[in-house]
């Protein structure tokens, strides 16, 4: 897939920017399985992406994902006057 030189370069860059290698390894391992699952779902739904929005479990996962992405934004905001209880 990659040559030794490109893997060395990726590792060197990751080490310089203090990234962990575990997420990259996890992505390299799981991405083929995720791609196969996506293909299977699209074959079952005849190419329609609506299958990801009409099933209850996928709706729950999408809502949880949105909450996890949005909540840190609001928790990180601080009032301009410094009072944490100001409305």
Residue pairs with C-beta under 8 A, 6 or more apart in sequence:
2 10
10 24
11 21
14 20
14 21
14 24
41 51
41 52
42 48
42 49
42 51
44 51
45 51
51 58
52 58
52 62
53 59
53 62
78 84
79 86
